[in-house]
Amino acid sequence: MTQPRRLSFLDRYLTVWIFAAMALGIALGSLVPAVPAALGAMSVGSTSIPIAIGLILMMFPPLAKVRYEALGAVFRDVKILALSFVLCWIVAPAFMFALAALLLPGDPEYMTGLILIGIAPCIAMVLVWNQLAEGSPEYVTALVAFNSLFQIFFYVPYAWFYLTVLPPVFGLESQVVEIDFVTIAKAVVTYLGVPFLAGFLVRRTLIARRGVEWYEGVFLPRISPMTLAALLFTIVAMFSLKGGEILALPGDALRVGLPLVVFFVVMFVAAFALGRALGADYARTTSLAFTAASNNFELAIAVAIAAFGLASPVAFAAVIGPLVEVPVLIALVNLALWFRRNWFSGQVAA
């Protein structure tokens, strides 16, 4: 039996670094107001340039590892694609709506923020969580590309249905959201298109010049630490900008955070169980589970700010999304590795 590779020192204590970055971000945001002011000044519209750069650099190594020539086989795996579609575009939005309606019935603004998160499957940080859990880079890239196309065309009608049509059916207050396709397309291009193109071109160019053995044995190990460094930078920047809002409204943050925690954990475990029942191996199941359990908080925040304003409760709820997702998904990385030891004995991730 082939043993999984031993985690590096940085990866072994990743949870420690994540929580340290969160604490540092909150401290900087609360004690050094010049830091969030400077970061906030470096924005174009609702897009924070430092956070965008951090996300792009964070995603580059996972996308540089993808064997793009193998993506055709992934897209022919109809069972995984169909299950991913059902989980991300049928189950997830309905489940988030149900959680928001049950747990925040008297707070239509917070409920709206949660729904905006629930109708946007993840296209960015899922690549990092998948890499940390040693899932399939090919499958997660294909599923992310699949979700990106659906987001461009489905996000607006989904927002209309879940925010305007469905709430009155259950006696809840509805919200009218005006979103244009440009906002959605811009988020997809920024957070997926740029690093995807960079990873593809770098892989193709360097393999042609130096060969596969050098690329996978020398180049990829050298750039791998970039993911962790960029992830920690992004967390510090994100928490310094918005972590202060948690300290200012801790009760509201907990109320918004509770349905998010339930959503991430239930979707992840359900996707893992369904993937295993389908006969998928650990690598494919991991990619499926993280795709189903993560959300595109960049898009949700951009839409919340554009439609309701930066200081709105809707934007506050959308911001809570990534602040909750980061620690919960780190815990789910460890849960995935536990599943591998106990559910997929003898398998090695791709």
Salt bridges, closest charged atoms under 4 A:
ASP77 OD2 - ARG284 NH1 2.93
ASP107 OD2 - ARG255 NH2 2.12
GLU134 OE2 - ARG5 NE 3.85
GLU134 OE1 - ARG340 NH1 3.02
GLU138 OE2 - ARG67 NH1 3.96
GLU216 OE2 - ARG67 NE 3.74
GLU216 OE2 - ARG203 NH2 3.27
GLU245 OE2 - LYS242 NZ 3.89
ASP252 OD1 - ARG255 NH1 3.23
ASP281 OD1 - ARG284 NE 3.31
